[in-house]
Structures are given as structure tokens and as C-alpha cells.
Amino acid sequence: MSLTHFVSADGLHVLFLATANQYLVVNSEGSSVSSSSPDVAAKGKGSTVSAVLGTIRFRINKYLVLVDKHEVTGTALGKKIARVVSHKIIPLGNESLSKKDAEESSYLALLEQHLKLASLFFSLDNAFDLTNSLQRQLADGVTKPDARFFWNQYLSEELIAAGASAFVTPTIYGYFKSHTTEFKGHQKLDFALLTRRSWSRAGTRYFRRGIDEDGNVANFNETEQIFLTSDNQLFAFLQTRGSVPVYWSEINDLKYKPNLAISSRPSQDATAKHFEQQVKLYGDNYLVNLVNQSGYEKPVKDAYEEAVQTLPASLAQKVKYIYFDFHHECSKMRWDRVKLLLEHLTKLGFNNDNFFAYDLKTNTVNNVQNKVVRTNCMDCLDRTNVVQSMLGRWVLQRQLELNNYLPASGQPWELVDPDFNLFFQSFWADNADAVSNAYSGTGALKTDYTRTGKRTKMGALQDLNNSITRYYLNNLRDGHRQDAYDLFLGNYRPFRDSINSPFVDKRSPYIQLLPYIIGASFFVLLSLLFWPTGSLLSWKNIFIVSGCLYVFLKNTFYLVKNGYQFVDWPKLVPLDFLKRIEEYSQDGKFVGVKYEEQENYKTSKKQI
């Protein structure tokens, strides 16, 4: 986007869009558009910026959010697509007041965190609509951004209201990469992979699970595989993923496996809303459920199957449920057996000719995709990634055959051109990491298989490292990350929702200090054991060691037993499964707050 940013001596901010010959004036009161040059733009030199993400107001001040650096990651229909590399957050009011106020500074830190961690993509000069699939654009004639994937929609509200739509850059959170390459060393093709993440019920792994009453599910992503031949034949294949569409949660309590809870609240209406929307958008839905059929995950599988079985008859005809026991079928690292799933899909009527096809030379629609595979596991990450890449491979086989990239023998394309296979696998593995980072905070598991087609010991070790990192982040850091989501997406608006600062820790002093007590007692204990003063067996050292050991064990046991009190819970938007209770002493003095499950999310384990 040919966009220039000007700043006057008195802090007035003006943006000039050369392609529209328009000026946008943004200040703390509002925004306005003009075709004539404001004084600041006429007199001063501006700096080039990549895009405008929008404006956001906290409790004290309003801020302009700009993209100042980007990286082009490929093209779509010849239009450049870029990833946000760096950003600017510009206060439009009193900057010193913002810095002095602790609550305002906390909001700024959350906004910085979100922009730093988010994988945001946009089209240069708004030349391509990243929010809509190619079929919606070319076959259905959709020209407005798909609100589900318009990630900076909240930040763009003021600009749109001011008539400054030309300055709005619809941005997606997800993944995009394309590359021009050759098949069998001489036939050129363009290959791209695009994932769009929905902002409805968006958040982190354990704080956004299941469905809400409007039918929105957690971690919903639409992935589009795009293939363009050397003679301008365009193909696109769409897949979706999303959390199991019932009311359920995994409640962190510092243990490695959280407490799984299926809500006692009936979810039939919400589930029906979800699939009504999915069928309307994509046609027949083929639900591939990869959740384990025994052990810890079994209640989620059972709840999903019950929800599907109770769908209205008219809807049930368009929703096909497939259970695939991933860990059983692919045990001992036999992940090639995922291909058994293809047989199930084919029997139910989903074939690899279900994709969108378009002739760019004649602007003719040759085929439409009227069915979609919706894949899920517990997190809709690792197992889901493996299955989606396999489905993409299966459909690409048919597309290559139709365009004479493959011999008539029907030989698998990965054997015909192993180099292109590595290229394909790299795209899908990078996509898996992007989706996983957004939800869990780490790259995906099992990507050694996605990248190489083989399960390796080094890949297993990397998975172990990611699993440990996920445990730490999901229990002790994700509350802040969830708050950053809710702030950026407008689920929490400080100027409207903040009465008292939500960042004040109101737990009892003992709860707040307990981790430090444990750490201090453990450090002193180790110091005495390794560097005792005099004999370790002297009565003085034995007394101190015993005291430190007692303090350490007593408080560690309390921490383990009362894990809910030490999780980094979100502070801005209440969780549907968590209850925050204020405690008072007998004389009415406030003691602190504690956390426990909501009544309809009670687990079978005693927590507090």
C-alpha cells in the first residue's frame, strides 16, 4: 500500500493513500477523511508504512496501530501477500499520562504481546481478499471481507465509520506461503497454502475449548490449498478444523493432564447452530473425529457422538460422522496408515475430485467444492495436521492427473517427483507450526512426519520438548496471552468495562507468596546439603535442614492440592468454567479470592 504517515509538531497524525489520493486525519477525538492536503502533510516529510491495522481505545488514551515493516511470503493470483514483521503503536493523546498509569501500561503491554506473537498476513494495496476463499470470490462473487476471519475488524470500526474504508487493511491471523516451482523438472506450477483463523471464540489452548451459545467453536481454522498450472488452470481445496462442538473444558490445576469436564448444560441447540452455519457455508460436512476412544479423552468422543446423533433430521442428512482411532490405527509410528481414513471417506461419498476449479484464461468455473472435511482431535492441532496434509496430498494427486503432470499409470505423485514432495511437506509442516503456535504457544507435534513422511527419534524428542513447554505456558503464562486476545478483538473494552483495575492480584498474601516460600526453602535446603557450615550431622544443621524440608514439603503439598489458585488465569473476560469467589473472615474483613469450577463444570476429582 502506497501509504505515508505524517506527524505535526503538536502531535497531529495524518496518513496519505496515494492510490486513492486521500488523506486520513486521526486524533484522540476521532478520524476524518479529506481529499485536500492538511498543513502537516503539505509542509513535512512523512515516513512510509506498510498498512493500517486500525485504532484502539483503552481507559485513558486512544492509539493508532500501524504496520511499519512486512515480508512478502508469496502471491495469490499475481497479488503480493505479506506477513507483518513489525508494528508501531502511536498514542493519540497524552503519552506521559499513559506511561504513568499502571492499568493503561498493562493494556499497552498486552497489545504489544499480541502483535509480537500473532502471525498476521495482509494483501499489499488490498489487491487480494485473504479473508475469503477463491471459490467464494470467483464463483460466488463475494466482494466483502468474511467477518469470521477479518482479524483487525474491531480495530477498523472507527475508520469504517469515518468513511475511511480505503485505509482499512483486512488482516488474517494464520499462514500464507506460495512458491513457483517445477514438477518432474520441466512442468511449472504455482503452489500455495493459506490458513485463516476465526476470531470468534479465539484464544489459548485451555481457556477456549468447545462451543459457545452462538455456535462458535474454539480454534476454528479454514485451510485452503491452491494449485495453479502453467496454462492458468486454478484449483483450490478447502478444509476446516474446530474444537468438538459441545460444552466442555480442560481445567488447569498445575497437573500435567488438566481436569476434563463435560458441562451438564445441554449443548444441542448450540451444536445445531454450528452445523447449520457450516452446512450453509461449505455444503455437506464430513466430520473426522480423531479423539481417543478410551481413557482420558473418551468423554469428549462420547459427547461429540451424542451431539451428532441428536441433530435435527434435516441437518443430519448433510452431516456425516467418521470416527478414526488415530493412536490405535497408527501405533508404533505407522502413521502411513492414516490413508485408511480415505476408504471411510470414499464409502460415505467424499472423493478426491471435490475441489474448486477455475479457468483463468476464460474466467470459467469448471468445478465447485460442495463438501468439506471438518477434522478435529482434542486440540485440533497435531493429529489434525497429519490428517489434513494427507487429504491435501490425496486431492493434489487427482489435480495433477487431470492436468497431465502425471503419467496415466496413476503412480503416486510423491514417487514421481520426490523433490516436489519435500517441498509440499515443508509447506504443510510450516502451516502446522503456525496454527499450533497461535493456540498452544509452541510449534506442532509430529511435524517430523509431516516434513519427511517418517517418524524419527529426533522428532519424538522435539515433541517432548514442545510438550514440556506447552505445560509451562498453558499453566503459568497463557492467562496474559488470553487477555491479549480479548483486548485486541474487542471482547474487553477498557473504556467501557474497566471500573477497577483487573490486574490487581486479590488472592490472599499467603497464596501470592507461597511459590517464593517454596523456592527459598528449597534453595536453603540445597545450600546446606552441599555447602554445610561444619558437620552436616551437627544438631544445628539437622534442625535447619529439617525445618527447610518441612516448609518445602508442606507448602508444595498445599500447592499441588490447590492447583487452581496458582494458575495464570485470564483477568479481563470471565471463563465459562471458572468461578471467582471472594472470601471474608468472620469479622467481615476481606481475605482474598479463590477459584473453583462452575457448578455445571464440576469434575469427578476433589480440587480445593
C-alpha positions in Angstrom: 0.0 0.0 0.0 1.4 3.4 -1.0 0.8 4.9 2.4 2.7 7.8 4.0 2.5 8.8 7.7 2.9 12.4 8.7 3.2 13.9 12.2 2.9 17.5 13.1 4.7 19.4 15.9 1.6 19.3 18.0 1.1 15.6 17.5 -1.5 15.5 14.7 -1.3 12.3 12.7 -2.1 12.2 9.0 -2.0 9.3 6.6 -1.9 9.8 2.8 -3.0 7.0 0.5 -1.6 7.7 -3.0 -3.7 5.1 -4.8 -7.0 6.8 -3.6 -5.5 10.4 -3.4 -7.0 10.6 0.1 -5.8 11.9 3.5 -6.8 10.4 6.8 -6.6 12.6 9.9 -6.5 10.6 13.2 -6.6 12.1 16.6 -7.8 11.3 20.1 -11.4 12.5 19.3 -11.9 10.6 16.1 -10.9 10.2 12.4 -11.8 12.1 9.3 -11.1 11.8 5.6 -10.1 14.6 3.2 -9.1 14.9 -0.4 -7.2 18.1 0.2 -3.8 18.1 1.9 -3.7 19.1 5.6 -1.0 21.5 6.6 1.1 18.9 8.3 1.2 16.8 5.1 2.0 19.8 2.9 4.8 21.0 5.0 6.5 18.0 6.4 8.2 14.8 5.3 6.5 11.6 6.1 7.6 8.0 6.6 6.3 5.1 4.6 4.3 2.5 6.4 3.0 -0.9 5.2 -0.6 -0.9 6.4 -3.0 0.5 8.9 -4.3 -2.1 11.4 -6.7 0.5 13.0 -7.2 2.3 16.2 -7.9 1.1 19.8 -9.0 2.9 22.9 -8.1 1.9 26.4 -9.1 3.5 29.6 -7.2 6.8 29.3 -6.0 7.1 25.7 -6.6 6.1 22.1 -3.8 4.5 19.9 -3.1 4.2 16.2 -1.7 0.9 15.2 0.4 0.7 12.1 2.4 -2.0 10.3 5.8 -0.4 9.6 7.6 -3.5 8.2 6.5 -6.5 6.2 7.8 -9.6 4.5 6.3 -10.8 1.2 5.6 -14.6 1.6 4.2 -15.2 -1.9 1.5 -14.2 -4.3 -2.2 -15.1 -4.8 -3.4 -14.6 -8.4 -0.4 -12.5 -9.0 -1.0 -10.2 -6.0 1.6 -10.0 -3.3 0.8 -11.3 0.2 2.8 -10.1 3.2 3.4 -11.1 6.8 3.5 -8.4 9.5 7.1 -8.1 10.7 7.0 -5.1 13.0 4.5 -2.5 14.1 4.0 0.9 15.7 1.6 1.7 18.5 1.1 5.5 18.5 -0.7 7.3 21.4 -3.1 9.9 20.1 -3.4 11.7 23.5 -1.2 12.4 26.4 1.6 9.9 26.1 3.2 10.7 29.5 -0.2 10.1 31.2 -0.4 6.7 29.6 3.0 5.7 30.8 2.3 6.9 34.4 -0.9 4.9 34.8 -0.3 1.3 35.7 -3.5 0.0 34.3 -3.0 1.7 31.0 0.5 0.4 30.8 -0.7 -3.1 31.3 -3.1 -2.8 28.4 -0.3 -1.5 26.2 1.9 -4.4 27.2 -0.9 -6.9 26.3 -1.4 -5.2 22.9 2.4 -5.3 22.3 2.4 -9.0 23.2 -0.4 -9.9 20.8 1.1 -8.0 17.9 4.5 -9.6 18.6 3.3 -13.1 18.8 0.5 -13.1 16.2 1.1 -14.4 12.7 -0.7 -11.7 10.7 -0.9 -11.5 6.9 -2.4 -9.0 4.5 -2.5 -8.2 0.8 -0.3 -5.3 -0.4 -2.5 -2.5 -1.8 -5.6 -4.6 -0.7 -5.3 -6.2 -4.1 -6.5 -9.7 -2.9 -9.1 -10.7 -0.3 -7.3 -13.0 2.1 -10.4 -13.5 4.2 -12.5 -15.2 1.5 -11.7 -18.5 -0.3 -11.1 -18.4 -4.0 -14.5 -20.2 -4.6 -16.4 -17.5 -2.7 -14.6 -14.8 -4.7 -14.6 -16.2 -8.2 -17.7 -18.5 -8.2 -20.0 -16.8 -5.6 -19.0 -13.2 -6.4 -18.4 -12.3 -2.8 -16.7 -8.9 -2.5 -16.9 -8.1 1.2 -14.4 -9.5 3.7 -15.5 -12.6 5.5 -16.2 -11.2 9.0 -15.1 -14.5 10.6 -11.5 -14.1 9.6 -11.2 -10.3 9.5 -8.8 -10.3 12.5 -8.5 -6.5 12.9 -12.2 -5.9 12.4 -12.6 -4.3 15.8 -9.6 -2.0 15.3 -11.1 -0.9 11.9 -14.5 0.1 13.3 -13.7 3.8 13.7 -12.1 4.1 10.2 -15.0 2.4 8.6 -17.5 4.6 10.4 -15.5 7.7 9.3 -15.7 6.6 5.6 -12.1 5.7 5.5 -12.5 2.2 4.2 -9.8 2.7 1.6 -7.3 2.9 4.5 -8.6 -0.3 6.1 -6.4 -3.4 5.5 -8.3 -6.6 6.3 -5.7 -8.9 8.0 -5.9 -12.6 8.8 -4.2 -14.5 11.6 -2.9 -17.7 10.2 -0.5 -18.7 7.5 0.2 -18.0 3.9 3.1 -19.1 1.6 3.3 -19.6 -2.1 6.1 -20.6 -4.5 6.6 -21.2 -8.2 8.3 -24.5 -8.8 8.7 -27.3 -11.3 7.2 -30.8 -11.4 9.4 -33.5 -12.8 12.0 -30.9 -13.7 10.1 -29.2 -16.5 6.4 -28.6 -15.9 6.0 -25.3 -13.9 3.3 -24.8 -11.3 2.4 -22.4 -8.5 1.6 -23.9 -5.1 0.2 -22.0 -2.1 -1.2 -22.8 1.3 -3.4 -20.4 3.3 -4.9 -20.8 6.7 -7.4 -18.3 8.2 -8.2 -18.4 11.9 -11.6 -17.3 13.1 -11.7 -14.6 15.8 -15.0 -15.9 17.3 -14.2 -17.8 20.5 -10.5 -17.3 19.8 -7.9 -17.8 22.5 -5.5 -20.2 24.0 -5.5 -23.9 24.3 -7.1 -24.5 27.8 -9.0 -21.2 28.1 -11.0 -21.6 24.9 -12.5 -25.1 24.4 -15.7 -26.4 22.9 -18.6 -24.2 21.8 -20.5 -21.1 22.8 -24.2 -20.5 22.7 -24.0 -18.9 19.3 -22.4 -22.0 17.7 -18.9 -20.6 17.5 -16.2 -23.2 18.4 -12.7 -22.7 19.7 -9.6 -22.9 17.3 -11.7 -22.8 14.1 -9.4 -22.6 11.1 -10.1 -22.7 7.4 -7.2 -24.1 5.3 -7.0 -23.6 1.5 -4.6 -25.5 -0.7 -4.1 -23.7 -4.0 -2.6 -25.1 -7.2 -2.1 -23.2 -10.4 -0.9 -24.9 -13.6 1.4 -23.5 -16.3 -1.6 -22.9 -18.5 -3.6 -20.9 -15.9 -5.9 -23.6 -14.6 -6.6 -22.8 -11.0 -7.5 -25.3 -8.3 -8.4 -24.8 -4.6 -9.2 -27.3 -1.9 -10.7 -26.2 1.4 -10.6 -28.0 4.8 -11.8 -26.9 8.2 -10.8 -27.8 11.8 -12.5 -26.8 15.1 -13.0 -27.9 18.6 -15.5 -30.6 19.5 -18.8 -28.6 19.3 -20.2 -29.2 22.8 -19.8 -27.5 26.2 -16.6 -29.0 27.6 -13.3 -27.9 29.0 -10.0 -29.0 30.4 -9.4 -27.0 33.6 -5.7 -26.4 34.5 -4.6 -27.3 38.0 -0.8 -27.5 37.5 -1.0 -31.2 36.9 0.2 -32.5 33.5 -3.3 -33.5 32.5 -5.9 -30.9 33.4 -9.3 -31.9 34.8 -11.5 -32.8 31.9 -15.1 -31.7 32.4 -18.1 -32.1 30.1 -20.7 -29.5 31.1 -24.0 -30.6 32.4 -25.6 -27.8 30.4 -27.3 -29.2 27.3 -25.5 -28.2 24.1 -27.9 -29.5 21.4 -29.1 -26.0 20.4 -25.5 -24.6 20.1 -24.3 -27.7 18.2 -27.2 -27.4 15.7 -26.4 -23.7 15.2 -22.8 -24.6 14.5 -23.5 -27.2 11.9 -26.3 -25.1 10.3 -23.7 -22.4 9.7 -21.1 -25.0 8.4 -23.5 -26.6 6.0 -24.6 -23.2 4.7 -21.0 -22.2 4.1 -19.5 -25.4 2.9 -22.2 -27.9 1.9 -22.1 -31.4 3.3 -19.8 -31.8 6.3 -17.7 -34.9 6.8 -16.7 -34.9 10.5 -13.4 -36.7 11.1 -13.0 -37.3 14.8 -9.6 -38.3 15.9 -10.1 -38.3 19.7 -9.1 -41.5 21.6 -12.0 -43.9 22.2 -10.7 -44.9 25.6 -9.1 -43.4 28.7 -8.8 -39.7 29.4 -10.3 -38.5 26.1 -13.3 -40.9 25.9 -15.9 -38.5 27.5 -15.2 -35.9 24.7 -15.7 -38.6 22.0 -18.9 -39.8 23.6 -20.2 -36.2 24.0 -19.5 -35.4 20.3 -21.2 -38.6 19.1 -24.3 -37.9 21.2 -24.4 -34.3 19.9 -24.3 -35.5 16.3 -26.9 -38.2 16.9 -29.3 -35.6 18.3 -29.1 -33.2 15.3 -32.4 -32.3 13.6 -33.2 -34.8 10.8 -32.9 -32.2 8.0 -29.4 -31.3 9.2 -28.3 -34.8 10.0 -28.6 -35.7 6.3 -25.8 -33.3 5.5 -23.5 -34.2 8.3 -21.5 -37.4 8.1 -19.6 -38.6 11.2 -16.4 -40.6 10.9 -14.5 -41.9 13.9 -10.9 -42.8 13.2 -8.9 -44.0 16.2 -5.6 -42.3 15.3 -3.4 -43.7 18.1 -4.7 -47.2 17.7 -4.5 -47.4 13.9 -1.1 -45.6 13.7 0.5 -47.2 16.7 4.3 -48.0 16.6 4.8 -44.9 14.4 2.8 -46.4 11.5 1.4 -43.1 10.5 1.1 -44.1 6.9 -2.0 -46.0 8.0 -3.8 -42.6 8.1 -4.5 -43.5 4.5 -7.1 -46.0 5.8 -9.3 -42.9 6.5 -9.6 -42.3 2.8 -11.5 -45.5 2.4 -14.0 -44.4 5.1 -14.5 -41.0 3.3 -14.9 -42.6 -0.1 -17.6 -45.0 1.2 -19.5 -42.1 2.6 -19.3 -40.1 -0.7 -16.3 -37.8 -0.4 -13.9 -38.3 -3.3 -10.7 -36.5 -4.3 -12.4 -34.7 -7.1 -14.2 -32.5 -4.6 -12.4 -29.2 -5.2 -12.8 -25.8 -6.9 -11.6 -25.5 -10.4 -11.4 -22.3 -12.5 -10.0 -21.4 -15.9 -8.2 -18.0 -15.6 -8.0 -17.7 -19.4 -11.7 -17.8 -20.0 -12.9 -16.8 -16.4 -14.9 -20.0 -16.3 -15.9 -22.1 -13.3 -15.1 -25.7 -14.1 -15.9 -27.3 -10.8 -17.1 -26.3 -7.3 -16.4 -27.8 -3.9 -19.7 -28.6 -2.3 -18.4 -30.8 0.5 -15.9 -30.2 3.3 -13.9 -32.4 5.7 -14.0 -31.0 9.2 -11.2 -32.6 11.2 -10.7 -32.5 15.0 -8.6 -34.1 17.7 -8.5 -32.7 21.3 -6.6 -29.6 20.4 -7.3 -29.6 16.7 -3.5 -29.4 16.2 -1.2 -32.3 16.0 -3.2 -35.3 14.8 -5.4 -32.9 12.8 -2.3 -31.6 11.0 -1.3 -35.0 9.9 -4.7 -35.9 8.6 -5.2 -32.6 6.8 -1.9 -32.8 5.0 -2.8 -36.3 3.9 -6.1 -35.1 2.5 -4.3 -32.3 0.7 -1.9 -34.9 -0.8 -4.8 -37.1 -1.9 -6.7 -34.2 -3.7 -3.5 -32.9 -5.3 -3.0 -36.4 -6.9 -6.3 -36.0 -8.8 -5.5 -32.4 -9.8 -2.1 -33.4 -11.2 -3.7 -36.3 -13.1 -6.3 -34.0 -14.7 -3.6 -31.7 -16.0 -1.2 -34.3 -17.3 1.5 -33.7 -14.8 1.4 -37.4 -14.0 1.5 -40.4 -16.3 -1.6 -42.4 -17.0 -0.5 -45.2 -14.7 -1.8 -43.4 -11.7 1.5 -43.6 -9.9 1.6 -41.6 -6.6 3.0 -38.1 -7.4 5.4 -38.2 -4.4 7.2 -41.2 -6.1 7.2 -39.4 -9.5 8.9 -36.3 -8.0 10.4 -36.8 -4.5 11.8 -33.2 -4.6 8.4 -31.7 -5.0 7.1 -34.0 -2.2 9.7 -32.4 0.2 8.5 -29.0 -0.9 4.9 -29.9 -0.3 5.6 -31.4 3.1 7.6 -28.3 4.2 4.6 -26.1 3.4 2.2 -28.2 5.5 4.7 -28.5 8.4 5.1 -24.7 8.5 1.4 -24.3 8.4 1.1 -26.8 11.3 3.5 -24.8 13.4 1.7 -21.5 12.7 -1.7 -22.9 13.8 -0.1 -24.6 16.8 1.8 -21.5 18.0 -1.4 -19.5 17.9 -3.3 -21.9 20.1 -0.8 -23.7 22.3 2.2 -21.4 22.3 4.6 -23.9 20.6 5.2 -25.5 17.2 3.2 -28.5 16.3 4.0 -32.1 17.4 4.6 -34.8 14.8 5.9 -32.4 12.2 8.8 -34.7 11.5 6.3 -37.0 9.8 4.6 -34.0 8.0 8.0 -32.8 6.8 9.6 -36.1 5.8 6.9 -38.7 5.7 8.7 -40.6 8.5 8.5 -40.7 12.3 12.0 -40.2 13.8 13.5 -40.4 17.3 14.7 -36.8 17.0 11.2 -35.8 16.1 9.9 -37.6 19.2 12.5 -35.7 21.3 11.4 -32.4 19.8 7.8 -33.4 20.6 8.8 -34.0 24.2 10.4 -30.5 24.4 7.3 -28.9 22.9 5.0 -30.8 25.3 7.0 -29.6 28.4 7.0 -26.0 27.0 3.2 -26.3 26.4 2.7 -27.4 30.0 4.6 -24.4 31.4 2.9 -21.9 29.1 -0.6 -23.2 29.4 -0.5 -23.2 33.2 1.7 -20.2 34.0 1.7 -17.8 31.1 -1.4 -18.2 29.0 -3.7 -16.0 31.1 -1.8 -13.0 29.8 -2.0 -14.3 26.3 -5.7 -14.8 26.5 -6.1 -11.3 27.9 -4.2 -10.0 24.9 -6.6 -11.8 22.5 -9.6 -10.4 24.3 -8.2 -6.9 24.3 -7.2 -6.9 20.6 -10.5 -8.4 19.5 -12.7 -6.1 21.5 -14.1 -8.8 23.8 -12.9 -6.5 26.6 -13.0 -2.7 26.1 -11.3 -0.8 29.0 -13.1 2.5 28.3 -16.4 0.6 28.8 -15.7 -2.4 31.0 -13.0 -1.1 33.4 -14.3 0.2 36.8 -11.4 -1.1 38.9 -8.1 -2.3 37.5 -8.5 -6.0 36.6 -4.7 -6.5 37.1 -4.6 -6.3 40.9 -3.9 -9.7 42.4 -6.5 -10.2 45.1 -5.5 -13.6 46.2 -4.6 -13.9 49.9 -1.0 -12.9 50.8 -0.1 -16.5 51.7 -1.2 -17.7 48.2 0.7 -15.0 46.5 3.9 -15.7 48.5 3.7 -19.4 48.6 5.8 -20.1 45.4 8.5 -17.9 46.7 8.4 -19.7 50.1 8.8 -23.0 48.3 11.7 -21.7 46.2 13.5 -20.1 49.1 13.2 -23.2 51.4 14.4 -25.4 48.5 17.4 -23.1 47.8 18.4 -23.0 51.5 18.0 -26.8 51.8 20.3 -27.4 48.8 22.9 -24.9 50.1 23.1 -26.7 53.4 23.3 -30.1 51.9 26.1 -29.2 49.5 27.9 -26.5 51.5 27.2 -27.1 55.2 28.8 -25.0 57.9 30.8 -27.6 59.9 29.4 -31.1 60.0 26.2 -31.8 58.2 25.2 -34.1 61.1 25.5 -31.4 63.7 22.3 -30.7 65.7 22.2 -27.2 64.3 22.4 -28.2 60.7 20.0 -31.1 61.2 17.5 -28.7 62.8 17.7 -26.2 59.9 17.6 -29.0 57.2 14.5 -30.5 58.9 12.9 -27.1 59.1 13.5 -26.3 55.5 12.4 -29.7 54.4 9.2 -29.4 56.4 8.4 -25.9 55.0 9.2 -27.1 51.4 7.1 -30.3 51.6 4.2 -28.7 53.5 3.8 -25.8 51.0 4.5 -28.0 48.0 1.7 -30.3 49.1 -0.6 -27.4 49.5 0.3 -26.1 46.0 -0.4 -29.4 44.4 -3.7 -29.9 46.2 -4.9 -26.4 45.5 -3.5 -26.0 42.0 -6.4 -23.8 40.8 -5.1 -21.0 43.0 -1.8 -20.8 41.2 -2.7 -21.0 37.5 -2.2 -17.8 35.5 -6.0 -17.2 34.8 -7.1 -14.5 32.4 -8.2 -11.3 34.1 -10.3 -9.5 31.5 -13.1 -11.8 30.4 -14.5 -14.4 32.8 -14.1 -18.1 31.8 -17.2 -20.1 31.3 -16.0 -22.9 33.5 -14.3 -21.0 36.3 -15.9 -19.3 39.4 -14.1 -16.5 41.2 -15.1 -16.4 44.9 -14.3 -13.5 47.3 -13.5 -14.8 50.8 -14.2 -12.9 54.1 -13.2 -13.6 57.7 -15.7 -14.0 60.4 -15.5 -10.3 61.3 -16.3 -9.3 57.7 -12.7 -8.4 56.6 -11.8 -9.3 53.0 -9.3 -12.1 52.9 -8.8 -12.7 49.2 -10.2 -14.5 46.2 -10.1 -18.2 45.3 -11.0 -20.1 42.2 -13.1 -23.2 41.6 -15.2 -24.8 38.9 -18.6 -23.5 38.0 -21.4 -25.9 39.1 -22.1 -27.2 35.6 -18.4 -27.9 35.1 -17.7 -29.9 38.2 -15.2 -32.7 37.7 -15.1 -36.0 39.4 -11.9 -35.0 41.3 -11.9 -33.0 44.5 -10.0 -29.8 43.9 -10.0 -27.3 46.7 
